């Protein structure tokens, strides 16, 4: 591996993430990256409000709305009034949405678990392995 990359934690995280994220089969579920990020965040945040998701994703309401409406029409995602503030809306996954994100996360979890097992739980070595795999693809 390039010595420069080895010494840079930023480069390691960047290239490892590229390797980690490039093999997600979004087409299988007919969703795009924005929709995947929405489903992922809703599945992992406590009280995932629209405002919180917009802030984390750093996208406009307009950019969010199209992706959200499609997920809602396909019964993958819904909204409900926030318990903390009835004027705000919290997002929730439907059973179908939960099944989609669970399956997508499963593939990535298996990859991470396999690498961690191969490297005796050493995250640094697992990330290095992902960097190496990613850069070999070019």
C-alpha positions as CSV (number, residue, x, y, z in Angstrom):
1,X,0.0,0.0,0.0
2,X,1.1,3.5,-0.7
3,X,3.1,4.8,2.3
4,X,1.3,8.2,2.1
5,X,-2.1,6.5,2.5
6,X,-0.7,4.3,5.4
7,X,0.2,7.5,7.3
8,X,-3.0,9.3,6.7
9,X,-6.0,8.3,8.8
10,X,-8.1,10.6,6.7
11,X,-7.2,8.8,3.5
12,X,-7.6,5.5,5.1
13,X,-11.2,6.3,6.2
14,X,-12.0,7.8,2.8
15,X,-10.8,4.8,0.7
16,X,-12.1,2.2,3.1
17,X,-15.5,3.9,3.0
18,X,-15.4,3.9,-0.8
19,X,-14.8,0.2,-0.8
20,X,-17.4,-0.4,1.9
21,X,-20.1,1.6,0.1
22,X,-19.5,0.7,-3.5
23,X,-20.9,-2.8,-3.3
24,X,-24.3,-1.9,-1.9
25,X,-26.9,-3.3,-4.3
26,X,-29.4,-0.4,-4.2
27,X,-30.8,-1.4,-7.6
28,X,-32.2,-4.6,-6.2
29,X,-34.6,-2.5,-4.1
30,X,-35.0,0.2,-6.6
31,X,-33.7,2.9,-4.3
32,X,-31.0,5.6,-4.8
33,X,-28.2,6.7,-2.5
34,X,-30.3,9.5,-1.0
35,X,-33.1,7.1,-0.2
36,X,-30.7,4.6,1.3
37,X,-29.2,7.3,3.5
38,X,-32.7,8.3,4.7
39,X,-33.6,4.7,5.5
40,X,-30.3,4.1,7.2
41,X,-30.6,7.2,9.4
42,X,-34.2,6.6,10.3
43,X,-33.2,3.0,11.4
44,X,-30.4,4.3,13.6
45,X,-31.5,7.6,15.1
46,X,-33.6,8.0,18.3
47,X,-36.6,10.2,17.3
48,X,-35.6,10.7,13.7
49,X,-37.3,14.0,12.9
50,X,-37.3,15.3,9.4
51,X,-35.3,18.3,10.6
52,X,-32.6,16.0,12.2
53,X,-32.3,13.9,9.0
54,X,-32.0,17.0,6.9
55,X,-29.3,18.4,9.1
56,X,-27.3,15.2,9.1
57,X,-27.6,14.7,5.4
58,X,-27.0,18.4,4.7
59,X,-29.6,18.5,1.9
60,X,-32.5,20.8,1.2
61,X,-36.1,20.1,2.0
62,X,-36.6,20.0,-1.8
63,X,-33.9,17.4,-2.2
64,X,-35.3,15.4,0.6
65,X,-39.0,15.7,-0.4
66,X,-38.7,13.8,-3.7
67,X,-36.8,10.9,-2.1
68,X,-39.1,10.8,0.9
69,X,-42.3,10.9,-1.2
70,X,-41.2,7.9,-3.3
71,X,-40.3,6.0,-0.1
72,X,-43.7,6.9,1.4
73,X,-45.6,5.9,-1.7
74,X,-43.8,2.6,-1.7
75,X,-44.8,2.1,1.9
76,X,-41.2,2.0,3.1
77,X,-41.3,5.1,5.3
78,X,-43.9,7.2,7.1
79,X,-44.3,10.2,9.4
80,X,-46.0,10.8,12.7
81,X,-46.2,13.8,15.0
82,X,-43.2,14.2,17.3
83,X,-43.8,13.3,20.9
84,X,-41.4,16.2,21.9
85,X,-43.0,18.8,19.6
86,X,-46.4,18.1,17.9
87,X,-45.5,20.7,15.2
88,X,-42.6,18.5,14.1
89,X,-42.7,15.2,12.3
90,X,-40.8,12.1,13.2
91,X,-40.0,9.5,10.5
92,X,-40.5,5.8,11.0
93,X,-39.8,2.7,9.0
94,X,-42.7,0.6,7.9
95,X,-42.3,-3.2,8.2
96,X,-41.3,-3.2,4.5
97,X,-38.8,-0.4,5.0
98,X,-37.4,-2.2,8.0
99,X,-37.0,-5.4,5.9
100,X,-35.2,-3.4,3.1
101,X,-32.7,-1.7,5.4
102,X,-32.1,-4.8,7.4
103,X,-31.2,-6.7,4.3
104,X,-28.9,-3.9,3.0
105,X,-27.2,-3.6,6.4
106,X,-26.8,-7.4,6.6
107,X,-24.6,-7.5,3.5
108,X,-22.4,-4.7,4.8
109,X,-22.3,-6.2,8.4
110,X,-21.1,-9.5,7.0
111,X,-18.3,-7.8,5.1
112,X,-17.1,-5.9,8.2
113,X,-17.5,-8.9,10.4
114,X,-15.5,-11.1,8.0
115,X,-12.7,-8.5,7.8
116,X,-12.6,-8.1,11.6
117,X,-12.5,-11.8,12.1
118,X,-9.7,-12.1,9.6
119,X,-7.7,-9.4,11.4
120,X,-8.5,-10.6,15.0
121,X,-10.8,-7.6,15.7
122,X,-8.2,-5.0,14.7
123,X,-10.1,-2.1,13.1
124,X,-6.9,-0.5,11.7
125,X,-5.9,-3.7,9.8
126,X,-9.5,-4.2,8.6
127,X,-9.6,-0.7,7.2
128,X,-6.2,-1.2,5.6
129,X,-7.6,-4.3,4.0
130,X,-10.5,-2.3,2.6
131,X,-8.2,0.4,1.3
132,X,-6.1,-2.2,-0.5
133,X,-9.2,-3.9,-2.0
134,X,-10.5,-0.6,-3.2
135,X,-7.3,0.7,-4.8
136,X,-6.7,-2.7,-6.5
137,X,-10.0,-2.2,-8.4
138,X,-8.3,0.5,-10.5
